[in-house]
Structure formats: C-alpha cells, structure tokens
Amino acid sequence: MKPTSSRSPVQHDAVDALIAYHDRTKHHLERYARGPGGLDWATQPDPFRRFTGSPVSRLPLAGRDDTPTSGVLFGTEVSSPRPFTLGALGLFFELSLGLSARKEVAGSGWYLRMNPSSGNLHPTEAYAVLSALAGLPGGPGVYHYAPLHHALEQRARWATPTEPDESGFWVGLTSIPWREAWKYGERAFRYCQRDVGHALAALRFAAAVLGWRVRLLFQCGDAELARLLGLDRTEDFGDTEREIAGLLARVIVKEIPGQGPAFPATAPLEWFGRANSLSPSRVQWSAIDEAIARSQRIAVSVEPTEPANPTAWSPPAPPHCDRSSGQLIRQRRSAVDFDGITSVSRDTFLAVLDTTLPRPSAPPFDAWPFPPRLNLVLFAHRVTGLEPGLYLWLRAPGDLETLRGAFRAGFEWESDPSRDVPLVRLGRGDVRDFARTLSCHQDIAADGAFSLGMLGRFETVLRERGAAAYRELFWEAGMIGQTLYLAADAAGVRGTGIGCYFDDVLHRALGLAGHEWQSLYHFTVGGPVEDPRLRTSPPYAQLDHDTR
Ligand SMILES: Cc1cc2nc3c(=O)[nH]c(=O)nc-3n(C[C@H](O)[C@H](O)[C@H](O)COP(=O)(O)O)c2cc1C
C-alpha cells in the first residue's frame, strides 16, 4: 500500500463536497433533510443479508453465564484471555452483533440486537477473516456473520491450509446504505457511519469479556477491504443492494510482542454464495452515492502522527455494577420513553461520563488509533448535587481554549477545582425545553436525567486528515454512544441514541459559526418507561436447542 498525501487538490474538492453533503443533510426547524416523505412498507429492506449457496456453520450459543464482572468492560479489571476456539468465537459474535431479544406487538414481531441501530434498520454487516479453527470445516477464509441464525456463511476459501493462528483474527464491517436510506433519505449516510462506530465498540466490549483486545486497522482502504471481503464481486451481488466497505479490525487473542496488526495476506481459492436481495425495489439517493465516493478511504502506510491518548487520565472510575459483563451487554436496550422523575447523583453522572474518556488500556477507545475529536455538550436536567444547566465534558481538554474562543461571550466556563474531572459549567437554568426542541421535539431529550450533543472538531480534521475522516468522526461518535448505553445500564438507568436533531440550533445557541465544530450525534440518559403492550421473548428460540 502506498502512502498518500492528504493535501492534494482532489482531496480538497472531496472535503468541500463532504461539507456540502453535511450541510444539505442537516435538519432545520422549518425543514427536515430530504427523505422519502413517508415509509413505503412494500420496499422495507430485509435486515438480514444471506449468501445463498454458501456453506453454513452454526456457531454455538452460550449456555450458562460464566462471563467476568462488568469491570472488564470499562477497564477496571482484565480477564485472562480465553483460548481461540469455536465456542469463544461464538460468544464473541453473540455478545457483539448477535440477537438480544424478540419483540412482539399486535401480531407483528422484530428482533433486537446487542448493537443498537438507528430505526432498528441495521445497515451494518460483519465478516470474519479466519485461519484454521477446530470445528470450522471450511478452513481458512472469509465468513459472513449471519446474526439471525448465529452462523458463519463461508464466502471464500483460502489456499493456505495454515496452522491455527492463535494470535487472533480480523473482523470487517460493511454498510448497506439502502437499509437506512429507505427511512432517512439523504441523511442516511451519517446513520450508517454511526452504526459502524457502535458496532466497532460492541466488538471491543465483547472482546473484553473474553480477555481479548481489538485494534482498528487505520491503514486499510476501501478497495482493499472490498477485495478482501468480496464486496467487489459483481457476480455474487448482481443488482442487489449496494454493500460498501466500512472498516477492518484485528481481534487480538494473544499479544505477540513486536508484532502489530497487519492486513491479512489473501489467496482466495474459491468463492461461495450469492447475496440475497433485500427489497423488491429501491430509491437511488445520489447525495449518498456522492458522499460514499468522496469519503472513500485510501490505503495508507503512515501511522497517524498525533498521539491517540494525548491526556493521561486517572484510572477508570465507571458506575459501580454487580452484574456480569455478559448480563450487562445482553440487557442493553434503548429507552423509548423516560419517566421525567428519575434523577442520578452527581457521582453517577460523572461515573457514566468517565467511561467516555480515551485511555490506552480501557475499552472501547483502546481500539481507536486517533486522538479524541469529540467533546460533549451536556444538558443536565436531574442530577442531584449539580445545578441544572449547560455543561461541557472535555474528552479533549486541549480544546478548551479553542472552544472558549469559538463560543459566544457570556458563558461561565466554571470548572470544579475540588475534582479532577473535565467538567465545565457553561450556564445554569432549565434547559429541558431547549433539549427537547433541539432533538426534533423528542421528549426523551428532556425527560431523562441528562442529554447531550457530541461536538466534533470538523473542518480542520477533514482538511488535515482527508475526506475519509468524515466517516471516522461518526465512528468515534458511535463508539461514544455504545459506551454510554452500557454505562447507563451499569448505573441502573438507560440510554438512547438520538440521530434526529436540528444541527444548527445547537451551533447557534453556542455561538458557533462556520464548520470548525459540528454536532455529530446526540444521546440521552434517564429512568425508562417500558411499553406494556410489547411482549419480549428470548432471541434464539427459533433455533434448535441442541446448538445451545
Ligand atoms: C445512531 C442512532 C440514532 C438513533 N436515533 C434515535 C432517535 O433519534 N430517537 C429514538 O427514539 N431512538 C433513536 N435510536 C434508538 C434506536 O431506535 C434503537 O437503537 C433501535 O430501535 C433498536 O433498539 P435497541 O437499541 O433497544 O436494540 C437511535 C439509535 C442509534 C444507534
């Protein structure tokens, strides 16, 4: 792979094009971003891709919960690595991307998964690139993970019948943009990228349960990933929905000193399977095609120049939780409503936020090779011991002075000298109505204990790192979202990602102009109200019990 320069004129065009995409896909108070204007149920995409004709290997489902305490998820404990077996691989996929429940109401049913997804549409697909593994008859090759059946579908068989590689394997993530565009229209590309970030963090959390680690391969380009995973095989995809490259991550089972994660050497002998069609027809959103093309990741061989962990944070201090790591992952759900009553203590609030700080040996940000670009703008509604109001949580404390210069005058900029936490008070007052309006008038942003927007350094990052950084910013946002989901559950409350918000309403309130800072994802945390009409049943009841 050849190193590339991020400063070519082509790249600047691409960055301009992505900024234009970002602007045109903003929701405004008086007008939402271009969408389908209603849901066409006849073309609702199938959330489960299958490869017809591929050899299928069922993965074992976990039986009794023998996972370590939830401290392993937040870096307060480390569990000793489990050997790389089919059973361990099954648990890894079950806890990261597997089904978590089946929901039913009034005769219709749907599945939830360990990883959340905007609209439960699940654009993300996953592939494992494996060496020989006992119990996997297909041998070394590329496998698609099929969550509905908790199975691996073999896409490619490799020439080299290598010895088992006990040091680990690779996972590739891809997106099928049509699944999101069906509901969200032009804004869907943003959603796909956030969901990739959620999935990456979900992989990292599942790895932590097994005592394994995950590392994003920043070097990997779209073309190389498409070739590795067979996404470029038109003979297998025909005119089915487009599936685009996301990212490649190395799952490290056993650390080998001096050996960093490298791109897999491939020699496919044979390909199997044809992708199923997900909808009878689809709408082409050219703005999305343009965003995909312009944000294409080009293979690089130069390490990121900035340190991934510029701040030496004190050891992790997550919410206290007695549940096992497996239980916590399995119970994650989005709240559809909050009670408007439940509060969290100031300590709990800080403990939840603490999990979002990037530390070199705490999941999930130890998988992330780039410095933190996103800070949190907090709307504190019901935090005992903290005045309601507007706050900043500085994941990148070095941004403080730049933000102070960029925000309008009149904010307090008050930090708490008694505590070593990156919390800054901007203003006191009831911000519930503002938070609700900002989040497309959704009550969940006001009825919880607190909600937040993830404010990312935007234009400079794109100009310096290149247009592909547009995707990376949303991946980072998704990782923060996944972390907040688990941290909220650990604290005995619940979270919900918010992709529907009026971008510039927040920017204007803060006094931000231009594109240097953009809010890339919102989130809310509080006491959930369950919908009593919904029936919940276990996820894999449809599978034979003998596979459990
Ligand atoms: C990127 C993203 C954006 C989301 N945006 C919203 C939102 O604006 N409003 C909302 O009520 N839920 C939102 N959700 C929650 C999803 O609807 C939820 O994840 C999905 O229905 C699956 O349910 P689960 O999270 O309980 O598995 C969002 C989730 C994600 C990951």
The ligand as an SDF file (V2000), in Angstrom:
LIG
                    3D

 31 33  0  0  0  0  0  0  0  0999 V2000
  -27.2920    6.1880   15.5560 C   0  0  0  0  0  0  0  0  0  0  0  0
  -28.5920    6.0110   16.2880 C   0  0  0  0  0  0  0  0  0  0  0  0
  -29.5620    7.0100   16.2430 C   0  0  0  0  0  0  0  0  0  0  0  0
  -30.7660    6.8410   16.9340 C   0  0  0  0  0  0  0  0  0  0  0  0
  -31.6760    7.8640   16.9430 N   0  0  0  0  0  0  0  0  0  0  0  0
  -32.8140    7.7530   17.6690 C   0  0  0  0  0  0  0  0  0  0  0  0
  -33.7190    8.8550   17.7940 C   0  0  0  0  0  0  0  0  0  0  0  0
  -33.4970    9.9390   17.2220 O   0  0  0  0  0  0  0  0  0  0  0  0
  -34.8260    8.6680   18.5660 N   0  0  0  0  0  0  0  0  0  0  0  0
  -35.0950    7.4960   19.2110 C   0  0  0  0  0  0  0  0  0  0  0  0
  -36.1270    7.3850   19.8960 O   0  0  0  0  0  0  0  0  0  0  0  0
  -34.2330    6.4340   19.1170 N   0  0  0  0  0  0  0  0  0  0  0  0
  -33.1180    6.5490   18.3840 C   0  0  0  0  0  0  0  0  0  0  0  0
  -32.2210    5.4920   18.3230 N   0  0  0  0  0  0  0  0  0  0  0  0
  -32.5100    4.2220   19.0080 C   0  0  0  0  0  0  0  0  0  0  0  0
  -32.9310    3.1310   18.0190 C   0  0  0  0  0  0  0  0  0  0  0  0
  -34.2550    3.3560   17.6100 O   0  0  0  0  0  0  0  0  0  0  0  0
  -32.7620    1.7470   18.6550 C   0  0  0  0  0  0  0  0  0  0  0  0
  -31.3820    1.5100   18.7970 O   0  0  0  0  0  0  0  0  0  0  0  0
  -33.3660    0.6450   17.8110 C   0  0  0  0  0  0  0  0  0  0  0  0
  -34.7590    0.7520   17.7690 O   0  0  0  0  0  0  0  0  0  0  0  0
  -33.0000   -0.7290   18.3530 C   0  0  0  0  0  0  0  0  0  0  0  0
  -33.4180   -0.8600   19.6870 O   0  0  0  0  0  0  0  0  0  0  0  0
  -32.3880   -1.2260   20.8410 P   0  0  0  0  0  0  0  0  0  0  0  0
  -31.4000   -0.1080   20.9370 O   0  0  0  0  0  0  0  0  0  0  0  0
  -33.2440   -1.3500   22.0920 O   0  0  0  0  0  0  0  0  0  0  0  0
  -31.7280   -2.5140   20.4660 O   0  0  0  0  0  0  0  0  0  0  0  0
  -31.0190    5.6490   17.6500 C   0  0  0  0  0  0  0  0  0  0  0  0
  -30.0380    4.6530   17.6760 C   0  0  0  0  0  0  0  0  0  0  0  0
  -28.8450    4.8240   17.0210 C   0  0  0  0  0  0  0  0  0  0  0  0
  -27.7950    3.7460   17.1010 C   0  0  0  0  0  0  0  0  0  0  0  0
  1  2  1  0
  2  3  1  0
  2 30  2  0
  3  4  2  0
  4  5  1  0
  4 28  1  0
  5  6  2  0
  6  7  1  0
  6 13  1  0
  7  8  2  0
  7  9  1  0
  9 10  1  0
 10 11  2  0
 10 12  1  0
 12 13  2  0
 13 14  1  0
 14 15  1  0
 14 28  1  0
 15 16  1  0
 16 17  1  0
 16 18  1  0
 18 19  1  0
 18 20  1  0
 20 21  1  0
 20 22  1  0
 22 23  1  0
 23 24  1  0
 24 25  2  0
 24 26  1  0
 24 27  1  0
 28 29  2  0
 29 30  1  0
 30 31  1  0
M  END
$$$$
